[in-house]
Amino acid sequence: MAYFQGERVSTYWAVVLQEAYDQGVHFTVTSGQRTIAEQARLYYNPPAGTPRVAKPYPTAPHIRVGRQDHAIDVASFDGGETRLQAWLRNQGARTSNPVGGEAWHLEINASDLKKLYNRFKDPFPGYPADEKRWLLEYDRLKAANHDKNRRQVLVRVMTEKRKSIWHEAGLTGWHKNNRIKRYASLRARTK
Ligand SMILES: [Zn+2]
C-alpha cells in the first residue's frame, strides 16, 4: 500500500504513476484503492452529485482486496486520463475504461501492471543518492557497452566509496545504514 497525489493506491500503481509523472505526463488521480468501509459510505450515503459506486464487496474494482490491479479514477475533463492511458499503452500495458459514461475510471491488465512495476521500481532502495546515480549510470553504460572512459571514472569513485563503507563498518558495524547491500552492489562492479 502506498500513496500517490494523496490517494491510497497499491505499491505497483504508485511506482508506475510516479514514473509517468516524472516523465512529464500531466494527470490527477482522484480515487485509488478503497476499503470496504469507505466504499460502503460512498454506496449508502453518496455525496450530492457524485456517480453511484459499485456495491461494497471485496472484489469491487476499487477494492480488490489483496490485489495490486485495482481501478483508479483519473480526472478526465482536462484530458489527463487520456494522456495517462496513452502513456500506459505506449509502455505496452493493456488498459480500458469498462464503465460506460465514466471516462475517468481506468483499469489495467494485472500482469502488465506488474511488468511496468518491475521495469520502473527502484533497484537500489534506500541507497544514498550519489551511489544510486553511479550504479545506475554504470549499469546503463555497461549494458550498452558504451563510454569506457566514463566507466573507469565511475569504477574509481565506486571503489573509494566501497572502501569507506568497509572502514565505517569496521568502526560501527555492518548492520547499519544498509552497508551490507551497498557494499555488495559496489563490490560487484569494482572487483
Ligand atoms: Zn472508478
Boltz pocket constraint, residues with backbone or C-beta under 6 A from the ligand:
constraints:
  - pocket:
      binder: B
      contacts: [[A, 31], [A, 62], [A, 71], [A, 72], [A, 73], [A, 104], [A, 105], [A, 106]]
      max_distance: 6.0
